[in-house]
Amino acid sequence: MRQTQRNAFTLVELLVVIAIIGTLVGLLLPAVQAAREAARANTCRSNMTNLQKAITQREQTQGKFPGYINLVGPSGDDLSTKLRASWVVTTFPYIEQPALWDSWTKGRTTGFQFSDLYSPLELLICPSDPPETQGEPVLSYAANAGFIQDELQSRIENPANGVFTDQARVPQTGQQLPQDYKDTASQPHSLVGMTSAYIGSKGDGLTNTIMLSENLQGYLWGYDSANHPVVADKKYHFGVCWEDPDAVDQTPTNAVDEYKTGTSYRKINGQRVDNAVLFTTFADETNSGMQPNYGFPSSNHSGGVNMAFCGGAVKFVSEEITPTVYAQLMTSNRKGSDLVGLDGKLERKLKQPSDDDF
């Protein structure tokens, strides 16, 4: 008697096959996710490289780095025709965005909307930090604006120490932030644009000075309304500052030493200070005891952030970086490398950071 051939799987065989497939998927999925994150991180670094090149080209053309906030508009001295713009806007001629540049710098018709001035640009978005709403002109990167030292109020004592300065306003009394004034006693009231020549010759060197950092607390790259400037500046995190509100007895020459032992300094990927809600009204900004919600280096990459340096390199900086090295990289001048006593004499010189330090 001829036996019939069996073509179907038994239930046990089917379950075994499913189990094998499930195991393979479980083994492969982390590798796939890691590969995708690596690709996103590479795109992020590529974005920062192109932005660094554009900013450097702009500095070489205009003679100074842009402000993290700027006044742009038609040529002439009529400030009523100018708009407050982030550092991003100043790069448009150098990232092949002439139409956007014209929309910001040419005359505007009555009744224009701020939304008419900007559009989403992939170059400004880290793939690991996508916009909450598709099509929003968000910004994943912030400019290095240096230290904020709450204990120092004098414009001379608290000079510019980052790379990007505020080129659009003079702070209110009691808000003498370091990213506004020249590092000279002879010109304490002058807004300053930092230069690569200064950083390279009198500062810590281009390779040891951060230009851009990732920043999860960023918002749009352009203002969406004519809010009060102070409110808008806190809402739109164009610049990254480092602040230790609990540090005391700070002086303009020993900031690095003081920050070395601070307990509340803004760690990379650390917690946002005080109030993480974006300011939307001027009353919120002026409430007693409320600290500004500054941006800080942060990312969705595990273990640290990508940072672009003034010398051209883009590096992944560990969130475990020591405060002293962090301070050196954030500052563009002697605060990052020298410790000078109140008598003005050099007490000791810190070694320049190396790649092994971060």
Secondary structure, DSSP 8 states (H G I E B T S, - for coil): -------S--HHHHHHHHHHHHHHHHHHHHHHHHHHHHHHHHHHHHHHHHHHHHHHHHHHHHSS---SEEEESSSSS-GGG-EEEEHHHHTGGGTT-HHHHHHHHS---TT--GGGG----GGG--TTS--SSTT--B--EEEEEEEE-TT---TTTS---SS--B-S----TT---TTSB-S-TT-TT-B----HHHHHHTSS-GGGSEEEEE-TT--BSS-SS---HHHHHHHS--EEEEE-TT--S--TTSHHHHHHT-SS---TT----S--S---SHHHHHSTT-----B-S--SSTTEEEEEETTS-EEEEETT--HHHHHHHH-SSGGGTEEE-TTS-EEEE-----GGG-
